[in-house]
Amino acid sequence: MAELGLLAPTVSTEYGGSQLDWTMTSIAAEELGRADISHAKPVLYLVEATWGFILDKYGGSGLKEQYLPKITKGAAFCGIAVTEPEGGSDIVGVAKTKQN
């Protein structure tokens, strides 16, 4: 997928991405889903596309230089880990905690 420019394809070309817009990114995800019935590859693709985009757009230059080229080459994985007793992996449903 890295050789095809499909890892973090929304990342700018400056960091090795394909700088795809979201329409093309979605079309590629659909085609990956058609080719992989397990949907493992499309899920990996969309995680990389989404979090790669966020890091590219909002991350500091040092972080971008350190991680994005590795991610677009397939040498590193981009994602998040979220857990909370009230929300689990549902980041929208994470409960507000009371500040002491």
MOPAC internal coordinates of N, CA, C and O (Angstrom, degrees):
PM7 1SCF
backbone

  N    0.0000 0     0.00 0     0.00 0    0    0    0
  C    1.4465 1     0.00 0     0.00 0    1    0    0
  C    1.5290 1   110.55 1     0.00 0    2    1    0
  O    1.2310 1   120.16 1   143.64 1    3    2    1
  N    1.3353 1   117.29 1   -36.36 1    3    2    1
  C    1.4642 1   120.02 1   178.38 1    5    3    2
  C    1.5216 1   110.69 1   -62.01 1    6    5    3
  O    1.2310 1   120.53 1   138.11 1    7    6    5
  N    1.3235 1   116.60 1   -41.89 1    7    6    5
  C    1.4602 1   120.24 1  -179.61 1    9    7    6
  C    1.5276 1   112.07 1   -63.26 1   10    9    7
  O    1.2310 1   120.29 1   152.66 1   11   10    9
  N    1.3191 1   117.05 1   -27.34 1   11   10    9
  C    1.4615 1   122.14 1   179.11 1   13   11   10
  C    1.5295 1   112.68 1   -89.88 1   14   13   11
  O    1.2310 1   120.31 1   178.96 1   15   14   13
  N    1.3411 1   117.02 1    -1.04 1   15   14   13
  C    1.4602 1   120.71 1  -178.36 1   17   15   14
  C    1.5104 1   113.14 1    75.72 1   18   17   15
  O    1.2310 1   120.66 1  -154.34 1   19   18   17
  N    1.3488 1   116.34 1    25.66 1   19   18   17
  C    1.4643 1   120.36 1  -175.75 1   21   19   18
  C    1.5260 1   114.04 1  -102.42 1   22   21   19
  O    1.2310 1   119.53 1  -173.76 1   23   22   21
  N    1.3214 1   118.49 1     6.24 1   23   22   21
  C    1.4604 1   120.11 1   173.84 1   25   23   22
  C    1.5209 1   108.01 1  -101.03 1   26   25   23
  O    1.2310 1   121.16 1   -61.64 1   27   26   25
  N    1.3185 1   115.39 1   118.36 1   27   26   25
  C    1.4681 1   122.38 1  -174.74 1   29   27   26
  C    1.5313 1   110.45 1    53.14 1   30   29   27
  O    1.2310 1   120.35 1  -124.78 1   31   30   29
  N    1.3328 1   116.93 1    55.22 1   31   30   29
  C    1.4659 1   120.33 1  -175.31 1   33   31   30
  C    1.5236 1   114.16 1   -67.72 1   34   33   31
  O    1.2310 1   120.11 1   165.05 1   35   34   33
  N    1.3221 1   117.40 1   -14.95 1   35   34   33
  C    1.4644 1   121.29 1   179.40 1   37   35   34
  C    1.5210 1   112.21 1   -82.50 1   38   37   35
  O    1.2310 1   120.34 1   170.26 1   39   38   37
  N    1.3248 1   116.95 1    -9.74 1   39   38   37
  C    1.4619 1   122.01 1  -179.64 1   41   39   38
  C    1.5299 1   109.00 1   -71.70 1   42   41   39
  O    1.2310 1   121.07 1   -34.50 1   43   42   41
  N    1.3139 1   115.56 1   145.50 1   43   42   41
  C    1.4632 1   120.45 1  -178.99 1   45   43   42
  C    1.5311 1   111.29 1   -64.04 1   46   45   43
  O    1.2310 1   121.19 1   -25.73 1   47   46   45
  N    1.3023 1   115.33 1   154.27 1   47   46   45
  C    1.4682 1   121.20 1  -178.85 1   49   47   46
  C    1.5255 1   111.63 1   -62.67 1   50   49   47
  O    1.2310 1   120.21 1   155.40 1   51   50   49
  N    1.3100 1   117.20 1   -24.60 1   51   50   49
  C    1.4680 1   121.81 1   177.99 1   53   51   50
  C    1.5303 1   111.58 1   -55.79 1   54   53   51
  O    1.2310 1   120.61 1   148.32 1   55   54   53
  N    1.3359 1   116.43 1   -31.68 1   55   54   53
  C    1.4648 1   121.36 1  -178.46 1   57   55   54
  C    1.5256 1   112.71 1  -109.16 1   58   57   55
  O    1.2310 1   120.38 1  -165.62 1   59   58   57
  N    1.3174 1   116.89 1    14.38 1   59   58   57
  C    1.4596 1   121.01 1   175.73 1   61   59   58
  C    1.5138 1   115.29 1    96.24 1   62   61   59
  O    1.2310 1   119.91 1  -178.12 1   63   62   61
  N    1.3251 1   117.78 1     1.88 1   63   62   61
  C    1.4584 1   121.12 1   178.51 1   65   63   62
  C    1.5195 1   111.68 1   -80.15 1   66   65   63
  O    1.2310 1   120.85 1    -4.94 1   67   66   65
  N    1.3157 1   115.99 1   175.06 1   67   66   65
  C    1.4672 1   121.63 1   177.91 1   69   67   66
  C    1.5151 1   112.27 1   -94.68 1   70   69   67
  O    1.2310 1   120.33 1   172.25 1   71   70   69
  N    1.3341 1   116.97 1    -7.75 1   71   70   69
  C    1.4628 1   124.36 1   179.79 1   73   71   70
  C    1.5305 1   111.39 1    53.92 1   74   73   71
  O    1.2310 1   120.91 1  -136.43 1   75   74   73
  N    1.3448 1   115.86 1    43.57 1   75   74   73
  C    1.4597 1   120.49 1   177.96 1   77   75   74
  C    1.5229 1   110.29 1   -74.05 1   78   77   75
  O    1.2310 1   120.60 1   -33.00 1   79   78   77
  N    1.3168 1   116.46 1   147.00 1   79   78   77
  C    1.4612 1   119.76 1   171.42 1   81   79   78
  C    1.5306 1   107.62 1   -80.41 1   82   81   79
  O    1.2310 1   120.60 1    -6.14 1   83   82   81
  N    1.3269 1   116.47 1   173.86 1   83   82   81
  C    1.4680 1   119.08 1  -173.96 1   85   83   82
  C    1.5255 1   112.86 1   -71.27 1   86   85   83
  O    1.2310 1   119.56 1   154.97 1   87   86   85
  N    1.3171 1   118.44 1   -25.03 1   87   86   85
  C    1.4625 1   119.90 1   176.57 1   89   87   86
  C    1.5216 1   110.20 1   -66.25 1   90   89   87
  O    1.2310 1   120.29 1   130.12 1   91   90   89
  N    1.3273 1   117.05 1   -49.88 1   91   90   89
  C    1.4649 1   120.83 1   179.34 1   93   91   90
  C    1.5309 1   111.24 1   -66.34 1   94   93   91
  O    1.2310 1   120.42 1   143.37 1   95   94   93
  N    1.3250 1   116.81 1   -36.63 1   95   94   93
  C    1.4680 1   121.00 1   177.67 1   97   95   94
  C    1.5236 1   109.73 1   -61.21 1   98   97   95
  O    1.2310 1   120.20 1   137.74 1   99   98   97
  N    1.3252 1   117.21 1   -42.26 1   99   98   97
  C    1.4662 1   121.88 1  -179.94 1  101   99   98
  C    1.5244 1   111.98 1   -67.88 1  102  101   99
  O    1.2310 1   120.56 1   139.98 1  103  102  101
  N    1.3169 1   116.53 1   -40.02 1  103  102  101
  C    1.4689 1   120.22 1   177.95 1  105  103  102
  C    1.5267 1   109.91 1   -62.32 1  106  105  103
  O    1.2310 1   120.46 1   136.29 1  107  106  105
  N    1.3157 1   116.73 1   -43.71 1  107  106  105
  C    1.4671 1   120.31 1   178.60 1  109  107  106
  C    1.5332 1   110.65 1   -62.73 1  110  109  107
  O    1.2310 1   119.84 1   139.55 1  111  110  109
  N    1.3315 1   117.91 1   -40.45 1  111  110  109
  C    1.4702 1   121.26 1   178.08 1  113  111  110
  C    1.5216 1   110.48 1   -61.97 1  114  113  111
  O    1.2310 1   120.49 1   137.76 1  115  114  113
  N    1.3218 1   116.68 1   -42.24 1  115  114  113
  C    1.4605 1   121.02 1   178.80 1  117  115  114
  C    1.5272 1   111.01 1   -61.48 1  118  117  115
  O    1.2310 1   120.65 1   136.97 1  119  118  117
  N    1.3184 1   116.35 1   -43.03 1  119  118  117
  C    1.4665 1   120.31 1   179.67 1  121  119  118
  C    1.5258 1   111.58 1   -68.10 1  122  121  119
  O    1.2310 1   120.01 1   142.68 1  123  122  121
  N    1.3175 1   117.58 1   -37.32 1  123  122  121
  C    1.4638 1   120.51 1   175.45 1  125  123  122
  C    1.5293 1   110.17 1   -63.43 1  126  125  123
  O    1.2310 1   120.49 1   139.53 1  127  126  125
  N    1.3255 1   116.67 1   -40.47 1  127  126  125
  C    1.4568 1   120.86 1   177.73 1  129  127  126
  C    1.5207 1   112.10 1   -63.78 1  130  129  127
  O    1.2310 1   120.69 1   144.50 1  131  130  129
  N    1.2992 1   116.28 1   -35.50 1  131  130  129
  C    1.4644 1   120.97 1   177.76 1  133  131  130
  C    1.5367 1   110.09 1   -65.87 1  134  133  131
  O    1.2310 1   120.44 1   144.39 1  135  134  133
  N    1.3282 1   116.77 1   -35.61 1  135  134  133
  C    1.4669 1   121.84 1  -176.61 1  137  135  134
  C    1.5311 1   113.02 1   -84.31 1  138  137  135
  O    1.2310 1   119.85 1   156.44 1  139  138  137
  N    1.3368 1   117.90 1   -23.56 1  139  138  137
  C    1.4724 1   121.09 1  -175.25 1  141  139  138
  C    1.5247 1   109.39 1  -125.69 1  142  141  139
  O    1.2310 1   121.06 1   -81.38 1  143  142  141
  N    1.3245 1   115.57 1    98.62 1  143  142  141
  C    1.4614 1   120.02 1  -175.81 1  145  143  142
  C    1.5303 1   112.94 1   -63.21 1  146  145  143
  O    1.2310 1   120.00 1   156.66 1  147  146  145
  N    1.3320 1   117.61 1   -23.34 1  147  146  145
  C    1.4668 1   120.01 1   178.61 1  149  147  146
  C    1.5237 1   111.63 1   -72.63 1  150  149  147
  O    1.2310 1   120.49 1   160.09 1  151  150  149
  N    1.3091 1   116.67 1   -19.91 1  151  150  149
  C    1.4669 1   125.12 1  -178.00 1  153  151  150
  C    1.5226 1   112.60 1    66.88 1  154  153  151
  O    1.2310 1   119.62 1  -169.14 1  155  154  153
  N    1.3327 1   118.32 1    10.86 1  155  154  153
  C    1.4579 1   120.94 1   177.75 1  157  155  154
  C    1.5273 1   111.20 1   -63.79 1  158  157  155
  O    1.2310 1   120.44 1   134.61 1  159  158  157
  N    1.3118 1   116.76 1   -45.39 1  159  158  157
  C    1.4726 1   119.59 1  -179.19 1  161  159  158
  C    1.5315 1   112.14 1   -66.68 1  162  161  159
  O    1.2310 1   119.05 1   135.14 1  163  162  161
  N    1.3489 1   119.43 1   -44.86 1  163  162  161
  C    1.4611 1   117.67 1   178.33 1  165  163  162
  C    1.5278 1   113.22 1   -63.03 1  166  165  163
  O    1.2310 1   120.27 1   144.83 1  167  166  165
  N    1.3317 1   117.10 1   -35.17 1  167  166  165
  C    1.4672 1   119.34 1   178.62 1  169  167  166
  C    1.5189 1   109.52 1   -66.47 1  170  169  167
  O    1.2310 1   119.86 1   132.57 1  171  170  169
  N    1.3341 1   117.87 1   -47.43 1  171  170  169
  C    1.4642 1   121.23 1   175.95 1  173  171  170
  C    1.5263 1   109.47 1   -56.14 1  174  173  171
  O    1.2310 1   120.57 1   133.90 1  175  174  173
  N    1.3079 1   116.52 1   -46.10 1  175  174  173
  C    1.4613 1   122.18 1  -178.95 1  177  175  174
  C    1.5301 1   111.19 1   -57.52 1  178  177  175
  O    1.2310 1   120.08 1   132.30 1  179  178  177
  N    1.3296 1   117.45 1   -47.70 1  179  178  177
  C    1.4675 1   120.51 1  -177.07 1  181  179  178
  C    1.5212 1   112.56 1   -71.13 1  182  181  179
  O    1.2310 1   119.89 1   145.66 1  183  182  181
  N    1.3341 1   117.82 1   -34.34 1  183  182  181
  C    1.4697 1   120.12 1   175.54 1  185  183  182
  C    1.5252 1   109.43 1   -62.60 1  186  185  183
  O    1.2310 1   120.86 1   132.28 1  187  186  185
  N    1.3184 1   115.96 1   -47.72 1  187  186  185
  C    1.4678 1   120.40 1   179.49 1  189  187  186
  C    1.5313 1   110.80 1   -63.84 1  190  189  187
  O    1.2310 1   120.13 1   138.18 1  191  190  189
  N    1.3201 1   117.36 1   -41.82 1  191  190  189
  C    1.4638 1   121.24 1  -179.56 1  193  191  190
  C    1.5215 1   111.02 1   -62.63 1  194  193  191
  O    1.2310 1   120.64 1   135.00 1  195  194  193
  N    1.3325 1   116.38 1   -45.00 1  195  194  193
  C    1.4639 1   120.66 1  -176.27 1  197  195  194
  C    1.5229 1   111.92 1   -70.19 1  198  197  195
  O    1.2310 1   120.44 1   124.62 1  199  198  197
  N    1.3215 1   116.76 1   -55.38 1  199  198  197
  C    1.4715 1   119.18 1  -176.08 1  201  199  198
  C    1.5127 1   112.05 1   -73.07 1  202  201  199
  O    1.2310 1   120.04 1   150.96 1  203  202  201
  N    1.3350 1   117.52 1   -29.04 1  203  202  201
  C    1.4615 1   120.01 1   173.30 1  205  203  202
  C    1.5217 1   110.79 1   -63.75 1  206  205  203
  O    1.2310 1   120.89 1   138.84 1  207  206  205
  N    1.3349 1   115.90 1   -41.16 1  207  206  205
  C    1.4667 1   121.12 1   177.50 1  209  207  206
  C    1.5277 1   110.65 1   -61.47 1  210  209  207
  O    1.2310 1   120.69 1   133.56 1  211  210  209
  N    1.3277 1   116.28 1   -46.44 1  211  210  209
  C    1.4689 1   120.56 1  -178.11 1  213  211  210
  C    1.5243 1   110.70 1   -63.26 1  214  213  211
  O    1.2310 1   120.23 1   134.36 1  215  214  213
  N    1.3291 1   117.17 1   -45.64 1  215  214  213
  C    1.4619 1   120.26 1   178.56 1  217  215  214
  C    1.5263 1   110.53 1   -63.04 1  218  217  215
  O    1.2310 1   120.11 1   137.25 1  219  218  217
  N    1.3223 1   117.40 1   -42.75 1  219  218  217
  C    1.4610 1   121.43 1  -179.90 1  221  219  218
  C    1.5272 1   111.35 1   -63.62 1  222  221  219
  O    1.2310 1   120.38 1   139.51 1  223  222  221
  N    1.3162 1   116.89 1   -40.49 1  223  222  221
  C    1.4686 1   120.62 1  -176.13 1  225  223  222
  C    1.5279 1   113.36 1   -80.31 1  226  225  223
  O    1.2310 1   120.37 1   140.10 1  227  226  225
  N    1.3458 1   116.90 1   -39.90 1  227  226  225
  C    1.4618 1   119.75 1  -171.28 1  229  227  226
  C    1.5319 1   114.80 1  -114.74 1  230  229  227
  O    1.2310 1   119.88 1   170.51 1  231  230  229
  N    1.3173 1   117.83 1    -9.49 1  231  230  229
  C    1.4628 1   120.52 1  -177.34 1  233  231  230
  C    1.5167 1   112.78 1   -76.64 1  234  233  231
  O    1.2310 1   121.41 1   -21.87 1  235  234  233
  N    1.3201 1   114.92 1   158.13 1  235  234  233
  C    1.4551 1   120.43 1   175.81 1  237  235  234
  C    1.5225 1   110.27 1   -71.46 1  238  237  235
  O    1.2310 1   120.43 1   -23.82 1  239  238  237
  N    1.3143 1   116.78 1   156.18 1  239  238  237
  C    1.4659 1   120.84 1  -176.08 1  241  239  238
  C    1.5258 1   112.13 1   -60.39 1  242  241  239
  O    1.2310 1   119.86 1   143.13 1  243  242  241
  N    1.3267 1   117.87 1   -36.87 1  243  242  241
  C    1.4606 1   120.58 1   179.02 1  245  243  242
  C    1.5164 1   112.22 1   -63.20 1  246  245  243
  O    1.2310 1   120.46 1   135.92 1  247  246  245
  N    1.3269 1   116.72 1   -44.08 1  247  246  245
  C    1.4652 1   120.65 1   178.17 1  249  247  246
  C    1.5174 1   111.23 1   -65.12 1  250  249  247
  O    1.2310 1   120.73 1   137.17 1  251  250  249
  N    1.3210 1   116.21 1   -42.83 1  251  250  249
  C    1.4652 1   120.06 1   179.63 1  253  251  250
  C    1.5226 1   110.65 1   -61.37 1  254  253  251
  O    1.2310 1   120.21 1   133.86 1  255  254  253
  N    1.3132 1   117.21 1   -46.14 1  255  254  253
  C    1.4678 1   121.10 1  -179.25 1  257  255  254
  C    1.5279 1   111.32 1   -64.80 1  258  257  255
  O    1.2310 1   120.92 1   144.62 1  259  258  257
  N    1.3234 1   115.85 1   -35.38 1  259  258  257
  C    1.4630 1   120.40 1  -177.70 1  261  259  258
  C    1.5272 1   112.54 1   -74.89 1  262  261  259
  O    1.2310 1   119.96 1   139.06 1  263  262  261
  N    1.3296 1   117.67 1   -40.94 1  263  262  261
  C    1.4609 1   119.99 1  -170.37 1  265  263  262
  C    1.5273 1   116.28 1  -106.33 1  266  265  263
  O    1.2310 1   119.67 1   138.86 1  267  266  265
  N    1.3149 1   118.23 1   -41.14 1  267  266  265
  C    1.4671 1   119.19 1  -172.06 1  269  267  266
  C    1.5314 1   114.33 1   -59.57 1  270  269  267
  O    1.2310 1   118.61 1   136.74 1  271  270  269
  N    1.3315 1   120.26 1   -43.26 1  271  270  269
  C    1.4706 1   117.88 1   177.36 1  273  271  270
  C    1.5331 1   112.77 1   -60.99 1  274  273  271
  O    1.2310 1   120.20 1   144.41 1  275  274  273
  N    1.3263 1   117.23 1   -35.59 1  275  274  273
  C    1.4740 1   120.75 1   177.88 1  277  275  274
  C    1.5268 1   110.43 1   -67.30 1  278  277  275
  O    1.2310 1   120.76 1   139.73 1  279  278  277
  N    1.3064 1   116.16 1   -40.27 1  279  278  277
  C    1.4669 1   121.04 1  -178.53 1  281  279  278
  C    1.5307 1   110.27 1   -66.79 1  282  281  279
  O    1.2310 1   120.06 1   133.75 1  283  282  281
  N    1.3188 1   117.50 1   -46.25 1  283  282  281
  C    1.4597 1   120.21 1  -178.21 1  285  283  282
  C    1.5258 1   112.51 1   -68.90 1  286  285  283
  O    1.2310 1   120.22 1   157.30 1  287  286  285
  N    1.3383 1   117.18 1   -22.70 1  287  286  285
  C    1.4714 1   121.13 1   176.95 1  289  287  286
  C    1.5323 1   112.59 1   -89.22 1  290  289  287
  O    1.2310 1   120.36 1   172.30 1  291  290  289
  N    1.3322 1   116.91 1    -7.70 1  291  290  289
  C    1.4616 1   120.15 1  -179.45 1  293  291  290
  C    1.5072 1   113.54 1    85.29 1  294  293  291
  O    1.2310 1   119.72 1  -166.95 1  295  294  293
  N    1.3229 1   118.13 1    13.05 1  295  294  293
  C    1.4600 1   121.97 1   179.82 1  297  295  294
  C    1.5291 1   112.27 1   -90.43 1  298  297  295
  O    1.2310 1   120.13 1   169.92 1  299  298  297
  N    1.3309 1   117.35 1   -10.08 1  299  298  297
  C    1.4676 1   122.45 1   179.08 1  301  299  298
  C    1.5264 1   108.09 1  -146.46 1  302  301  299
  O    1.2310 1   120.93 1   -18.84 1  303  302  301
  N    1.3111 1   115.83 1   161.16 1  303  302  301
  C    1.4593 1   122.59 1  -179.76 1  305  303  302
  C    1.5146 1   109.23 1  -112.63 1  306  305  303
  O    1.2310 1   120.18 1   -40.48 1  307  306  305
  N    1.2949 1   117.26 1   139.52 1  307  306  305
  C    1.4555 1   122.68 1   178.56 1  309  307  306
  C    1.5263 1   108.19 1  -111.62 1  310  309  307
  O    1.2310 1   120.34 1   -53.85 1  311  310  309
  N    1.3176 1   116.96 1   126.15 1  311  310  309
  C    1.4548 1   120.86 1   178.68 1  313  311  310
  C    1.5072 1   110.29 1  -173.88 1  314  313  311
  O    1.2310 1   120.83 1     7.75 1  315  314  313
  N    1.3119 1   116.03 1  -172.25 1  315  314  313
  C    1.4612 1   120.91 1   177.70 1  317  315  314
  C    1.5193 1   108.38 1  -133.56 1  318  317  315
  O    1.2310 1   121.76 1   -18.85 1  319  318  317
  N    1.3051 1   114.23 1   161.15 1  319  318  317
  C    1.4600 1   120.88 1   172.66 1  321  319  318
  C    1.5222 1   107.02 1  -124.85 1  322  321  319
  O    1.2310 1   120.25 1   -54.86 1  323  322  321
  N    1.3022 1   117.12 1   125.14 1  323  322  321
  C    1.4571 1   121.79 1  -177.11 1  325  323  322
  C    1.5154 1   108.44 1  -131.76 1  326  325  323
  O    1.2310 1   120.84 1   -50.36 1  327  326  325
  N    1.3054 1   115.99 1   129.64 1  327  326  325
  C    1.4532 1   119.85 1   174.36 1  329  327  326
  C    1.5244 1   109.61 1  -154.64 1  330  329  327
  O    1.2310 1   121.31 1   -35.53 1  331  330  329
  N    1.3019 1   115.10 1   144.47 1  331  330  329
  C    1.4570 1   122.17 1   177.30 1  333  331  330
  C    1.5268 1   106.38 1  -164.11 1  334  333  331
  O    1.2310 1   119.63 1   -36.54 1  335  334  333
  N    1.3199 1   118.31 1   143.46 1  335  334  333
  C    1.4666 1   119.45 1  -178.21 1  337  335  334
  C    1.5268 1   113.68 1   -53.09 1  338  337  335
  O    1.2310 1   119.77 1   144.70 1  339  338  337
  N    1.3238 1   118.05 1   -35.30 1  339  338  337
  C    1.4632 1   121.45 1  -177.36 1  341  339  338
  C    1.5217 1   113.55 1   -89.54 1  342  341  339
  O    1.2310 1   119.58 1   164.82 1  343  342  341
  N    1.3509 1   118.41 1   -15.18 1  343  342  341
  C    1.4453 1   119.67 1  -172.16 1  345  343  342
  C    1.5114 1   115.82 1  -126.13 1  346  345  343
  O    1.2310 1   119.83 1   151.33 1  347  346  345
  N    1.3200 1   117.92 1   -28.67 1  347  346  345
  C    1.4613 1   120.01 1  -176.53 1  349  347  346
  C    1.5111 1   110.90 1    58.75 1  350  349  347
  O    1.2310 1   120.16 1    52.38 1  351  350  349
  N    1.3245 1   117.30 1  -127.62 1  351  350  349
  C    1.4582 1   120.01 1   179.87 1  353  351  350
  C    1.5288 1   112.44 1   -91.69 1  354  353  351
  O    1.2310 1   120.35 1  -173.81 1  355  354  353
  N    1.3126 1   116.94 1     6.19 1  355  354  353
  C    1.4651 1   122.33 1   178.58 1  357  355  354
  C    1.5299 1   108.40 1   -87.13 1  358  357  355
  O    1.2310 1   120.08 1   -92.60 1  359  358  357
  N    1.3429 1   117.45 1    87.40 1  359  358  357
  C    1.4608 1   119.59 1  -174.07 1  361  359  358
  C    1.5278 1   112.85 1   -68.11 1  362  361  359
  O    1.2310 1   120.18 1   160.69 1  363  362  361
  N    1.3231 1   117.25 1   -19.31 1  363  362  361
  C    1.4597 1   119.61 1   176.15 1  365  363  362
  C    1.5353 1   109.91 1   -77.35 1  366  365  363
  O    1.2310 1   120.44 1   148.56 1  367  366  365
  N    1.3384 1   116.77 1   -31.44 1  367  366  365
  C    1.4476 1   121.64 1  -176.98 1  369  367  366
  C    1.5186 1   115.08 1   -89.95 1  370  369  367
  O    1.2310 1   120.22 1  -172.40 1  371  370  369
  N    1.3344 1   117.18 1     7.60 1  371  370  369
  C    1.4560 1   119.79 1  -179.52 1  373  371  370
  C    1.5265 1   108.55 1   -63.49 1  374  373  371
  O    1.2310 1   121.05 1   -51.68 1  375  374  373
  N    1.3120 1   115.60 1   128.32 1  375  374  373
  C    1.4613 1   120.88 1  -177.67 1  377  375  374
  C    1.5190 1   110.88 1   -78.25 1  378  377  375
  O    1.2310 1   121.03 1   -34.44 1  379  378  377
  N    1.3134 1   115.64 1   145.56 1  379  378  377
  C    1.4633 1   120.21 1   174.34 1  381  379  378
  C    1.5264 1   107.71 1   -74.05 1  382  381  379
  O    1.2310 1   121.05 1   -44.25 1  383  382  381
  N    1.3127 1   115.60 1   135.75 1  383  382  381
  C    1.4579 1   119.63 1   178.65 1  385  383  382
  C    1.5116 1   109.93 1   -98.07 1  386  385  383
  O    1.2310 1   121.50 1   -29.06 1  387  386  385
  N    1.3142 1   114.73 1   150.94 1  387  386  385
  C    1.4443 1   121.13 1  -179.77 1  389  387  386
  C    1.5289 1   109.51 1   -76.12 1  390  389  387
  O    1.2310 1   120.11 1   -52.10 1  391  390  389
  N    1.2978 1   117.39 1   127.90 1  391  390  389
  C    1.4614 1   121.77 1   176.90 1  393  391  390
  C    1.5109 1   110.05 1   -79.74 1  394  393  391
  O    1.2310 1   120.69 1   -47.04 1  395  394  393
  N    1.3265 1   116.29 1   132.96 1  395  394  393
  C    1.4872 1   119.85 1   176.53 1  397  395  394
  C    1.4935 1   111.30 1   -87.51 1  398  397  395
  O    1.2310 1   120.10 1   180.00 1  399  398  397

